[in-house]
Amino acid sequence: MENLIHLSRYYDPGSMLQMQLQFFDFNPEENYPARFVLIDYNNDIEVFSKDLNINVSCNDHYISDIIDVSVELPSYIGSYMGKIILELERMKYTFSVGLIPIKLRPKLLNIEPIKDEYAHGERIEIKALCTNQGNFYTKLSYYFDGDETNPRDISAKSYNRNEYWTNNTIEIPNDFKDGYYSVTIFVRDEFSSSLEREEMRFYLNNKHTPEIICSFDVNNMELYQKINAEITVADRDIGDHLEIYRIIDNDVSKQEKIKEFDVGNQEMKFTYVINQPKVEGTHNITFLVKDQTGLIAKSIRNYYVYKVPSPYITSSLSSSYKGGEIETISCFVKDFIPGQKVQVYYKFNNDILIHNASNELTVRDDYRTDKITFNVQMPTKYGQYHLDIWATDSGPTGKYSYYQSLRVIVNKPPIIQEFNNIRDLYYRKSFIVAEGTVFDEDSVYFGYKFNNENEYTRTSYYLKCSDQNTTFRYEVPIPDSLNPGPNTLHIVFWDNYYGKISESKSQEFTYDQRSAPELYVSVDSSTVYFHEKINFHISVKDIDPNDIVHVMMKVNDKEEVEIYSGNNQGQTYNFDHQIRPPLVQGTSYFIFRTYDSEGAEGIKKTQRINIISNPKVVLTSNFDQPFYAPNSSINKTHCIHILFS
């Protein structure tokens, strides 16, 4: 079955439902009486039934004629599913028509008259009594001069079949010229609008309503604080006399005039300080401007008042201290009750001792005390602390205010106690060994630079000092960019706690552009077993054909051994070096270095090898035949090597 007429979005109670029905695939010789039913959408119960007084039959092509049907809907409201039912003897067919909402329109019950005349920029006040007769979101709407195609909403409210008054204002369009206009008021919801429409006429004269704009520097304030309201007032009618009032919390009886002036060529701007009411909660303030003819404009702002009884710190601390310094702190106490007696106390978070910071202070009418100053001695041990400052009205353990916490960092920079002498002469492709002792309470990072470089190069790993003198040793690679002759190495240390930097230490040396030997080391595998050998591939290069080059190797903390010595005639010499791994599971370090007969030492190379124990049987010879007959003998003797850790 198909309904050829689209259903409406809603239907009035008792209205007519129009349908055009066409049926398919029934036997041509059969006639089916039809009826229309409504099923409650929420609980699937049949609530309405109507015989259509038609018989449905199909032609030889199994298609029925188009049948016009009109059904008067019931007078009760709700959401229903419409269905067509065909029944003949024991045969019953049900076809869905669709969702059929039956609802009452919203109503405009009453509206108060508007003024006969308005000025440009003036708003029209609309007071209307409406009703929502269904569970829908209703809106009071309007349009000007019969333009129903462009309705605008005044307000939107959701009521459940209740009458309600609405009091709103609408804006007269800026492009309206002087003259007569009409405004039409009605109520609508998402489906329909009220049948009642109230058209009211008014005259737009040549006067202009003054304008007022207000902005706040903040929207919230504590009891002791103030809000600065920036007010801008403008009027296009030069010569008008304007009066500006303020009203707090809609209390017109306490309306106060705050300024008046005659309108000139420029807008008026001024600041009004809001410091009341001293009551916690949400408040509003209305700034109202009125001219000599009674034209009024308003700007309404909300703000929130709350209290945080506590000291207010007016001084600041240094970013860090070396320990033991005396710091002067200034503050006042706020948001206690005027006339109340309070005292200020402080302590560090790691200390059980509470210190008295003030004598008894009296809270003034502006919810704050006089300013006080007191001295605090900083902790002597490095670390991060919190200096908690609070106020109470009955001694240090009485009812206290909110804490004000100041972060205090105590941290001394590292001290380079000794920087051992370095050599006088260094070659290209070599390094400087920087050795000495450093003191710090925790850990340090090493940094270096050459000559007048802008920044230090910093190591990525730290050295643990733990509050004592600690030996350091770092290999500083010499950059190729140095000029031959005198150069300077500068070293510093950063601590691992907020990056305090030590004083730098410097030493001079001579840079020779002749190259130290260069060393390259690779290995077949970074993992070997106990029974295997480690095979290193080594290349050593020295461009001086007269130099004797030496290559040394050290395994972990064992004694260093020489693995090569010779004259390379200025060429690169490649060789392999095999070694049995240390019989210790884990990571072993193989450190290679090279130097020549001039004393120039190249940059060290380190290989890290993972040593693994893996006991197993290894066949060291092959079988003499690919297969053997049952019960035959293997004549060849085979060797096996059994390995254990």
Rosetta blueprint (number, residue, H / E / L):
1 M L
2 E E
3 N E
4 L L
5 I L
6 H L
7 L L
8 S L
9 R L
10 Y L
11 Y E
12 D L
13 P L
14 G L
15 S L
16 M E
17 L E
18 Q E
19 M E
20 Q E
21 L E
22 Q E
23 F L
24 F E
25 D L
26 F L
27 N L
28 P L
29 E L
30 E L
31 N L
32 Y E
33 P E
34 A E
35 R E
36 F E
37 V E
38 L E
39 I E
40 D E
41 Y L
42 N L
43 N L
44 D L
45 I L
46 E E
47 V E
48 F E
49 S E
50 K E
51 D E
52 L E
53 N E
54 I E
55 N E
56 V E
57 S L
58 C E
59 N L
60 D L
61 H L
62 Y L
63 I E
64 S E
65 D L
66 I L
67 I E
68 D E
69 V E
70 S E
71 V E
72 E E
73 L L
74 P L
75 S L
76 Y L
77 I L
78 G E
79 S E
80 Y E
81 M E
82 G E
83 K E
84 I E
85 I E
86 L E
87 E E
88 L E
89 E L
90 R L
91 M E
92 K E
93 Y E
94 T E
95 F E
96 S E
97 V E
98 G E
99 L E
100 I E
101 P E
102 I E
103 K L
104 L L
105 R L
106 P L
107 K E
108 L E
109 L E
110 N E
111 I E
112 E L
113 P L
114 I L
115 K L
116 D L
117 E E
118 Y E
119 A E
120 H E
121 G L
122 E L
123 R E
124 I E
125 E E
126 I E
127 K E
128 A E
129 L E
130 C E
131 T E
132 N L
133 Q L
134 G L
135 N L
136 F L
137 Y E
138 T E
139 K E
140 L E
141 S E
142 Y E
143 Y E
144 F E
145 D L
146 G L
147 D L
148 E L
149 T L
150 N L
151 P L
152 R E
153 D E
154 I E
155 S E
156 A E
157 K E
158 S E
159 Y L
160 N L
161 R L
162 N L
163 E E
164 Y E
165 W E
166 T E
167 N E
168 N E
169 T E
170 I E
171 E E
172 I L
173 P L
174 N L
175 D L
176 F L
177 K L
178 D L
179 G E
180 Y E
181 Y E
182 S E
183 V E
184 T E
185 I E
186 F E
187 V E
188 R E
189 D L
190 E L
191 F L
192 S L
193 S E
194 S L
195 L L
196 E L
197 R L
198 E E
199 E E
200 M E
201 R E
202 F E
203 Y E
204 L E
205 N E
206 N E
207 K E
208 H E
209 T L
210 P L
211 E E
212 I E
213 I E
214 C E
215 S E
216 F E
217 D L
218 V L
219 N L
220 N E
221 M E
222 E E
223 L L
224 Y L
225 Q L
226 K L
227 I E
228 N E
229 A E
230 E E
231 I E
232 T E
233 V E
234 A E
235 D L
236 R L
237 D L
238 I L
239 G L
240 D L
241 H E
242 L E
243 E E
244 I E
245 Y E
246 R E
247 I E
248 I E
249 D L
250 N L
251 D L
252 V H
253 S H
254 K H
255 Q L
256 E E
257 K E
258 I E
259 K E
260 E E
261 F E
262 D E
263 V L
264 G L
265 N L
266 Q L
267 E L
268 M E
269 K E
270 F E
271 T E
272 Y E
273 V E
274 I E
275 N L
276 Q L
277 P L
278 K L
279 V L
280 E L
281 G E
282 T E
283 H E
284 N E
285 I E
286 T E
287 F E
288 L E
289 V E
290 K E
291 D L
292 Q L
293 T L
294 G L
295 L L
296 I E
297 A E
298 K E
299 S E
300 I E
301 R E
302 N E
303 Y E
304 Y E
305 V E
306 Y E
307 K L
308 V L
309 P L
310 S E
311 P E
312 Y E
313 I E
314 T L
315 S L
316 S L
317 L L
318 S L
319 S L
320 S L
321 Y E
322 K L
323 G L
324 G L
325 E L
326 I E
327 E E
328 T E
329 I E
330 S E
331 C E
332 F E
333 V E
334 K E
335 D L
336 F L
337 I L
338 P L
339 G L
340 Q L
341 K E
342 V E
343 Q E
344 V E
345 Y E
346 Y E
347 K E
348 F E
349 N L
350 N L
351 D L
352 I L
353 L L
354 I L
355 H E
356 N E
357 A L
358 S L
359 N L
360 E L
361 L E
362 T E
363 V L
364 R L
365 D L
366 D L
367 Y L
368 R E
369 T L
370 D L
371 K L
372 I E
373 T E
374 F E
375 N E
376 V E
377 Q E
378 M L
379 P L
380 T L
381 K L
382 Y L
383 G E
384 Q E
385 Y E
386 H E
387 L E
388 D E
389 I E
390 W E
391 A E
392 T E
393 D L
394 S L
395 G L
396 P L
397 T L
398 G L
399 K L
400 Y E
401 S L
402 Y L
403 Y L
404 Q E
405 S E
406 L E
407 R E
408 V E
409 I E
410 V E
411 N L
412 K L
413 P L
414 P L
415 I E
416 I E
417 Q E
418 E E
419 F E
420 N L
421 N L
422 I L
423 R L
424 D L
425 L E
426 Y E
427 Y E
428 R E
429 K L
430 S E
431 F E
432 I E
433 V E
434 A E
435 E E
436 G E
437 T E
438 V E
439 F E
440 D E
441 E L
442 D L
443 S E
444 V E
445 Y E
446 F E
447 G E
448 Y E
449 K E
450 F E
451 N L
452 N L
453 E L
454 N L
455 E L
456 Y L
457 T E
458 R E
459 T L
460 S L
461 Y L
462 Y L
463 L E
464 K E
465 C L
466 S L
467 D L
468 Q E
469 N E
470 T E
471 T E
472 F E
473 R E
474 Y E
475 E E
476 V E
477 P E
478 I L
479 P L
480 D L
481 S L
482 L L
483 N L
484 P L
485 G E
486 P E
487 N E
488 T E
489 L E
490 H E
491 I E
492 V E
493 F E
494 W E
495 D E
496 N L
497 Y L
498 Y L
499 G L
500 K L
501 I E
502 S L
503 E L
504 S L
505 K E
506 S E
507 Q E
508 E E
509 F E
510 T E
511 Y E
512 D E
513 Q E
514 R E
515 S E
516 A L
517 P L
518 E E
519 L E
520 Y E
521 V E
522 S E
523 V E
524 D L
525 S L
526 S L
527 T E
528 V E
529 Y E
530 F L
531 H L
532 E L
533 K L
534 I E
535 N E
536 F E
537 H E
538 I E
539 S E
540 V E
541 K E
542 D L
543 I L
544 D L
545 P L
546 N L
547 D L
548 I L
549 V E
550 H E
551 V E
552 M E
553 M E
554 K E
555 V E
556 N L
557 D L
558 K L
559 E L
560 E L
561 V E
562 E E
563 I E
564 Y E
565 S E
566 G E
567 N L
568 N L
569 Q L
570 G L
571 Q L
572 T E
573 Y E
574 N E
575 F E
576 D E
577 H E
578 Q E
579 I E
580 R L
581 P L
582 P L
583 L L
584 V L
585 Q L
586 G E
587 T E
588 S E
589 Y E
590 F E
591 I E
592 F E
593 R E
594 T E
595 Y E
596 D E
597 S L
598 E L
599 G L
600 A L
601 E E
602 G E
603 I L
604 K L
605 K E
606 T E
607 Q E
608 R E
609 I E
610 N E
611 I E
612 I E
613 S L
614 N L
615 P L
616 K E
617 V E
618 V E
619 L E
620 T L
621 S L
622 N L
623 F L
624 D L
625 Q L
626 P L
627 F L
628 Y L
629 A L
630 P L
631 N L
632 S L
633 S L
634 I L
635 N L
636 K L
637 T L
638 H L
639 C L
640 I E
641 H E
642 I E
643 L E
644 F L
645 S L
